[in-house]
Amino acid sequence: MPPKRKSTGKSACAEPQKPDKRVLRSKLAVLATTYELLTESGLAGVSIDEVAARSGVAKTTIYRHWPSRSALLVDACSKVGSSFDIPDTGTLRGDLMKLATEMAARLRVKKFSSAVPSVIDAAERDPEIAAVYSRVHAGFMAPLHAVIERAQKRGELPRTSVPSEIVAAIVGPLFYRRWFSRERLDDHFVQGVVERAMLSPKAKS
């Protein structure tokens, strides 16, 4: 008979290792630096050399976590904008006003509004970045779709209303004013955008 193995006192299932705090700090520093460079000069201005120099993280360490510049850019692009909470003010108008006001405030932030056009441009050429941007955009717009669909369920909007058209009626003017006409995105403008968006679905009912 084979000799019995001595018990080590440990369970058969090893406990999962806790993440190394130094590794986590390095990764966060690299992503923060990449995002910073992205907002300053677009994707073209992001290089592994510059990220290493500014973050203080060695190139070898960066490549250990991201095998290529594209992989790092894709990861950084996914951090461009977090989605908004879904409001519940009791009315669709109130919900849309809250979301539109928050979007306008986000668009006024220089870092965010500087990064997004660069990502959109890169998405035209890089399928990986295009896929990431698609997910980011869907998450960004999800609260608008949620409040519109909720309004349809409670009878505040006709079922024939198309949520994507209402979203476009709100987001389109905000994006146009921020990146094309560059006029002020003030509360008066935002209120007008929401009022006009509220009229379009009811005209079809």
C-alpha positions as CSV (number, residue, x, y, z in Angstrom):
1,M,0.0,0.0,0.0
2,P,1.3,3.5,-0.8
3,P,2.3,5.5,2.3
4,K,-0.3,7.9,3.6
5,R,0.3,11.6,3.0
6,K,0.7,13.8,6.0
7,S,-2.1,16.2,6.5
8,T,-1.1,19.8,6.1
9,G,-4.1,21.1,8.0
10,K,-5.2,23.1,4.9
11,S,-8.5,22.6,3.2
12,A,-8.5,21.0,-0.3
13,C,-9.8,24.3,-1.8
14,A,-7.1,26.9,-1.5
15,E,-8.3,30.4,-0.5
16,P,-8.3,32.9,-3.3
17,Q,-5.3,35.2,-3.1
18,K,-5.9,38.8,-2.2
19,P,-4.9,41.3,-5.0
20,D,-1.5,42.8,-4.4
21,K,-2.1,46.4,-3.4
22,R,1.1,47.6,-5.1
23,V,-0.1,46.0,-8.4
24,L,-3.5,47.6,-8.0
25,R,-2.0,51.1,-7.3
26,S,0.2,50.7,-10.4
27,K,-2.7,49.8,-12.6
28,L,-4.8,52.6,-11.3
29,A,-1.9,55.1,-11.9
30,V,-1.5,53.9,-15.4
31,L,-5.2,54.2,-16.3
32,A,-5.5,57.6,-14.7
33,T,-2.4,58.8,-16.6
34,T,-3.7,57.4,-19.9
35,Y,-7.1,59.1,-19.4
36,E,-5.3,62.3,-18.5
37,L,-3.2,62.2,-21.7
38,L,-6.4,61.3,-23.7
39,T,-8.1,64.4,-22.5
40,E,-5.1,66.6,-23.2
41,S,-4.2,65.5,-26.7
42,G,-6.5,62.8,-27.9
43,L,-5.7,59.2,-28.6
44,A,-2.8,60.2,-30.9
45,G,-1.1,61.8,-27.9
46,V,-1.1,58.6,-25.8
47,S,2.1,56.5,-26.0
48,I,3.4,53.8,-23.6
49,D,6.6,55.9,-23.2
50,E,4.7,59.0,-22.1
51,V,2.4,57.0,-19.8
52,A,5.4,55.4,-18.1
53,A,7.2,58.7,-17.7
54,R,4.2,60.5,-16.3
55,S,2.8,57.8,-14.1
56,G,6.2,56.6,-12.8
57,V,5.3,53.0,-13.6
58,A,7.9,51.1,-15.6
59,K,7.2,50.1,-19.2
60,T,7.8,46.5,-18.4
61,T,5.1,46.6,-15.8
62,I,2.6,48.3,-18.1
63,Y,3.2,45.7,-20.8
64,R,2.7,43.0,-18.2
65,H,-0.9,44.1,-17.7
66,W,-1.6,45.5,-21.2
67,P,0.1,43.6,-24.0
68,S,-0.2,46.5,-26.4
69,R,-1.0,50.2,-26.6
70,S,-4.4,49.3,-28.1
71,A,-5.3,47.1,-25.1
72,L,-4.4,50.0,-22.8
73,L,-6.4,52.5,-24.8
74,V,-9.4,50.2,-24.9
75,D,-9.3,49.8,-21.1
76,A,-8.9,53.6,-20.6
77,C,-11.7,54.4,-23.0
78,S,-14.0,52.2,-21.0
79,K,-13.5,54.6,-18.1
80,V,-14.5,57.7,-20.1
81,G,-17.9,58.2,-18.6
82,S,-20.0,56.5,-16.0
83,S,-23.7,56.2,-16.5
84,F,-26.2,58.3,-14.5
85,D,-28.6,57.1,-11.8
86,I,-32.2,56.6,-12.9
87,P,-34.3,59.4,-11.4
88,D,-37.9,59.0,-10.2
89,T,-39.4,62.4,-9.8
90,G,-42.9,61.2,-10.4
91,T,-43.2,62.7,-13.9
92,L,-41.5,62.1,-17.2
93,R,-40.8,65.8,-17.6
94,G,-39.1,65.9,-14.2
95,D,-37.1,62.8,-14.9
96,L,-36.0,64.1,-18.3
97,M,-35.1,67.5,-16.8
98,K,-32.9,65.9,-14.2
99,L,-31.1,63.7,-16.6
100,A,-30.7,66.5,-19.3
101,T,-29.3,68.9,-16.6
102,E,-26.8,66.3,-15.4
103,M,-25.7,65.5,-19.0
104,A,-25.2,69.2,-19.7
105,A,-23.1,69.5,-16.5
106,R,-21.0,66.5,-17.7
107,L,-20.5,68.1,-21.1
108,R,-19.3,71.3,-19.5
109,V,-16.5,69.4,-17.8
110,K,-13.4,70.0,-20.0
111,K,-11.8,66.6,-19.4
112,F,-14.9,64.6,-20.4
113,S,-15.9,66.7,-23.4
114,S,-12.3,66.7,-24.6
115,A,-11.9,62.9,-24.5
116,V,-15.2,61.8,-26.1
117,P,-14.6,63.3,-29.6
118,S,-11.2,61.6,-29.8
119,V,-12.7,58.2,-28.8
120,I,-15.5,58.6,-31.4
121,D,-12.9,59.4,-34.1
122,A,-10.8,56.4,-33.1
123,A,-13.9,54.1,-33.1
124,E,-14.3,54.8,-36.8
125,R,-10.9,53.0,-37.4
126,D,-10.4,50.6,-34.5
127,P,-13.0,47.8,-34.1
128,E,-11.9,47.2,-30.4
129,I,-12.4,50.8,-29.5
130,A,-15.7,50.9,-31.4
131,A,-17.0,48.0,-29.4
132,V,-16.0,49.7,-26.1
133,Y,-17.5,53.0,-27.2
134,S,-20.7,51.3,-28.1
135,R,-21.0,49.8,-24.6
136,V,-20.1,53.2,-23.0
137,H,-22.7,55.0,-25.1
138,A,-25.4,52.4,-24.3
139,G,-24.7,52.8,-20.6
140,F,-24.7,56.6,-20.9
141,M,-28.2,56.6,-22.6
142,A,-29.7,53.7,-20.6
143,P,-31.3,56.0,-17.9
144,L,-33.1,58.1,-20.6
145,H,-34.5,54.9,-22.1
146,A,-35.5,53.6,-18.7
147,V,-37.6,56.7,-17.7
148,I,-39.2,56.9,-21.1
149,E,-40.2,53.3,-21.1
150,R,-41.5,53.6,-17.5
151,A,-43.6,56.6,-18.6
152,Q,-45.1,54.5,-21.4
153,K,-46.0,51.7,-18.9
154,R,-47.9,54.1,-16.6
155,G,-49.7,55.7,-19.5
156,E,-47.9,59.1,-19.5
157,L,-46.7,58.5,-23.0
158,P,-48.4,56.7,-25.9
159,R,-47.2,53.2,-26.6
160,T,-46.5,54.2,-30.1
161,S,-43.8,56.7,-29.0
162,V,-40.3,55.6,-30.1
163,P,-37.9,56.0,-27.1
164,S,-34.8,56.3,-29.3
165,E,-36.4,59.3,-31.1
166,I,-37.1,61.1,-27.8
167,V,-33.5,60.4,-26.6
168,A,-32.2,61.8,-29.9
169,A,-34.4,64.9,-29.4
170,I,-32.7,65.5,-26.1
171,V,-29.1,64.4,-26.6
172,G,-28.7,65.8,-30.1
173,P,-29.1,69.5,-29.2
174,L,-26.9,69.1,-26.2
175,F,-24.1,67.5,-28.2
176,Y,-24.5,70.0,-31.1
177,R,-24.3,73.0,-28.8
178,R,-21.2,71.6,-27.0
179,W,-19.1,70.4,-29.9
180,F,-20.4,72.3,-32.9
181,S,-22.0,75.7,-32.2
182,R,-20.1,76.0,-28.8
183,E,-22.9,78.1,-27.4
184,R,-23.7,78.0,-23.7
185,L,-25.3,74.9,-22.2
186,D,-27.3,76.8,-19.6
187,D,-30.4,75.7,-17.7
188,H,-32.7,77.8,-19.9
189,F,-31.5,75.9,-23.0
190,V,-31.8,72.5,-21.3
191,Q,-35.4,73.3,-20.3
192,G,-36.3,74.2,-23.9
193,V,-34.7,71.0,-25.2
194,V,-36.8,68.9,-22.8
195,E,-40.0,70.8,-23.5
196,R,-39.6,70.3,-27.3
197,A,-38.8,66.6,-26.8
198,M,-41.9,66.2,-24.8
199,L,-44.0,67.6,-27.6
200,S,-42.8,65.3,-30.3
201,P,-44.2,61.9,-29.1
202,K,-47.5,63.4,-28.1
203,A,-48.0,64.9,-31.6
204,K,-47.9,61.3,-32.9
205,S,-50.5,59.9,-30.5
